[in-house]
Amino acid sequence: MMTPTNLPVISGGTNTETKEQRARRLFDRMARSIGREAVNHLKTMYPDHLTERAHASKSWETSLTNSVRNDINWHMRPLLMALIAMHREWDEEATEGQCG
């Protein structure tokens, strides 16, 4: 559950999407893309091994994609949160500079 922020709403995404929400969404999209690339790499490098199992089920592709995505999101979350906090401070400094 995300806590509300006082960040301004930005264009793109939903009408109520904040910078923080957009950063999280874009980061998650990137993590999912990396997961898909991992699947594509395995399919290219080991086609014979995966073809036998792929006929039975494609769920391994989804499982691997989501596993990589979740791992990236879990391990990189502190970095993402630090970047969001820094950006928030920069926005506050810029706002204070305009008022003074």
Backbone torsions as a table, in degrees:
resi	resn	phi	psi	omega
1	MET	NA	127.7	-178.1
2	MET	-90.1	143.3	176.0
3	THR	-88.1	143.9	179.9
4	PRO	-65.5	147.6	178.3
5	THR	-121.1	168.0	177.7
6	ASN	-98.9	18.3	179.7
7	LEU	-71.0	148.3	-179.5
8	PRO	-70.7	155.5	176.2
9	VAL	-78.2	139.8	-179.8
10	ILE	-119.7	162.3	-180.0
11	SER	-71.6	158.2	-177.1
12	GLY	92.2	154.6	-179.3
13	GLY	68.0	-145.5	-180.0
14	THR	-84.6	165.8	-179.2
15	ASN	-65.4	-23.3	-176.2
16	THR	-107.9	16.1	-176.6
17	GLU	-77.4	127.0	177.3
18	THR	-87.6	172.0	176.6
19	LYS	-60.6	-40.0	179.7
20	GLU	-63.3	-45.7	179.3
21	GLN	-64.3	-40.0	178.4
22	ARG	-65.7	-41.3	178.7
23	ALA	-60.8	-44.4	179.1
24	ARG	-63.1	-43.1	-178.8
25	ARG	-64.9	-45.1	-179.9
26	LEU	-67.2	-38.1	177.6
27	PHE	-63.7	-42.7	178.6
28	ASP	-64.4	-39.4	177.8
29	ARG	-61.5	-42.2	178.4
30	MET	-64.0	-43.3	179.9
31	ALA	-62.6	-40.7	178.0
32	ARG	-64.6	-40.7	178.7
33	SER	-61.8	-41.0	177.1
34	ILE	-62.8	-40.6	177.1
35	GLY	-61.1	-42.3	178.2
36	ARG	-65.0	-37.8	177.9
37	GLU	-65.1	-35.6	176.7
38	ALA	-63.3	-43.3	177.7
39	VAL	-62.0	-47.0	-179.8
40	ASN	-61.5	-38.1	178.3
41	HIS	-62.9	-46.7	179.7
42	LEU	-62.9	-39.9	179.3
43	LYS	-64.8	-33.7	178.7
44	THR	-76.1	-43.9	-174.9
45	MET	-76.8	-32.3	-175.2
46	TYR	-130.1	55.9	-174.7
47	PRO	-63.3	-36.9	-178.2
48	ASP	-66.8	-41.8	-178.7
49	HIS	-69.4	-37.5	-175.9
50	LEU	-84.5	-27.1	-178.2
51	THR	-63.7	-40.0	179.5
52	GLU	-58.8	-43.4	-177.6
53	ARG	-82.2	-27.8	-176.5
54	ALA	-66.7	-28.7	179.2
55	HIS	-64.9	-32.7	-179.1
56	ALA	-75.1	-40.3	-175.7
57	SER	-163.8	141.7	174.6
58	LYS	-95.7	3.9	-176.0
59	SER	-65.3	-23.5	178.7
60	TRP	-62.4	-34.4	179.5
61	GLU	-65.3	-46.7	178.8
62	THR	-64.1	-42.5	-179.4
63	SER	-62.0	-46.6	-179.7
64	LEU	-66.5	-43.4	178.0
65	THR	-56.7	-48.4	-178.7
66	ASN	-68.9	-34.2	178.5
67	SER	-64.5	-45.9	178.2
68	VAL	-63.8	-45.3	179.7
69	ARG	-57.8	-48.9	-179.2
70	ASN	-63.5	-39.9	-179.8
71	ASP	-65.0	-43.8	177.5
72	ILE	-61.8	-48.7	-179.7
73	ASN	-59.5	-41.1	-178.5
74	TRP	-66.1	-49.4	-174.6
75	HIS	-76.1	-28.2	-177.0
76	MET	-96.4	-4.9	-179.2
77	ARG	-55.3	-43.8	178.7
78	PRO	-59.8	-38.6	178.0
79	LEU	-65.8	-45.5	178.7
80	LEU	-59.8	-43.5	-179.7
81	MET	-65.8	-37.8	177.4
82	ALA	-64.7	-41.4	178.5
83	LEU	-65.1	-40.2	177.6
84	ILE	-63.4	-42.9	179.4
85	ALA	-63.6	-42.4	178.0
86	MET	-62.8	-42.7	-180.0
87	HIS	-64.0	-38.9	178.2
88	ARG	-61.8	-43.1	178.3
89	GLU	-63.5	-41.9	179.1
90	TRP	-62.5	-41.1	177.9
91	ASP	-62.8	-41.6	179.5
92	GLU	-65.4	-42.3	177.6
93	GLU	-63.3	-40.0	179.4
94	ALA	-66.8	-38.5	179.3
95	THR	-67.1	-42.5	178.9
96	GLU	-64.7	-38.2	179.6
97	GLY	-65.4	-32.1	179.9
98	GLN	-76.8	-31.5	-178.5
99	CYS	-77.6	-28.5	-171.7
100	GLY	-94.2	NA	NA
